[in-house]
């Protein structure tokens, strides 16, 4: 059975240790943005919050960029004879941090492939609509990169598009039109070591340990 001295000793030591202010890992969002779809080609720039160094020491940055598209296209055989052709309609969304570190992966690609089809003289084929969305996540841990994301204010993420069609076959007689809209977005999350809190005055810790010591002495004496 525990005696009062046992309880005092154990409780005092635990209390002293609980005040040591051990640093803890934490995460916080730096915000997000998302633009509506616009007719391509597009050039969109949004802002995200930097990390407030008053919260602690930044250890990792996780940036996620997003993209979506909606597309339809046509292919027409302008020759007087049947043609066989394949049409690939594609759009790239290319991302960058304005004035900041490079992204290890910076491009989202969306495409639609008709495969080889036969086109009668003067025939027009229509394709779509095609829709898709995707994302890229990039992590930063290098000291120079962390320094860029730290401090007051915001940083900008830019996204622009490059769209077009690729025709294989058809003898140069296949003409295409493309109707495409696209949009970009981004979000950021910071991982950091929080500044220690609740650190007591040294005399308080010594006092608690003294209580524990007295309890232990009383136990031995008993």
Phi, psi and omega in degrees: 000134180288136175269169178299324180295324177298313182298317179298316182295311182296315182295321182293317180295317179298319180296320180297316180293327182291343181267006186284351173068050180294131180291143183237143175283142181210165176230153178210144180279143174258013177099182181205165172212156179208125180267154172286160178295141177229158178296132180280154008272151186246162173213104187237139179226129178233162183247145176230154182282142172282172182276131178281108184293348176292344180280337183151207183255121181288131181241337181202144176239129178243109181255128178243124175251143183235156178207154177212157178212159174221127189215143168226153177206163179232159175223131184235136175267111184269000182269171181268008178226161181296140179233146174250128184208155174241136179239129173245119178254125188221159173217134173254138170249120186247128187246152174204155173265118185296118179070011185241192182294153180287150176274133179294333174223119191235006186228130169257131181240128175241138180208159175228132185241121182282342191071174181284126180231156178265131180245120176290160178307125179077000184286142173241129176250142179247144183226143177102186008282149175246138180222145178198162173217157183201177180209162172230135175246128181236133181250138178240131177225348181296140182307318181295323178291317179299324179296323179297321184278354185264146176118188181275161175093202186228169169228160185250143173243127180253147176219130173227160184246156172222113185237158178174180179238149175240127183247128175244125183090187178084355177059028181078011183256002180262120179249140185238155167233151184224131178238105189226137168237151182208163180209154180235162176201173179197157174213159180221143177229136182250134172253132185213163173262115184292145177296137179302142178232159176074022179287122184277169172294146180306323182295329179293315180297315180299322179296318179295318179293327178295320177299317179297320180294321179296321179296318180295321179296318179297325180293317180294321182293324180289000000 
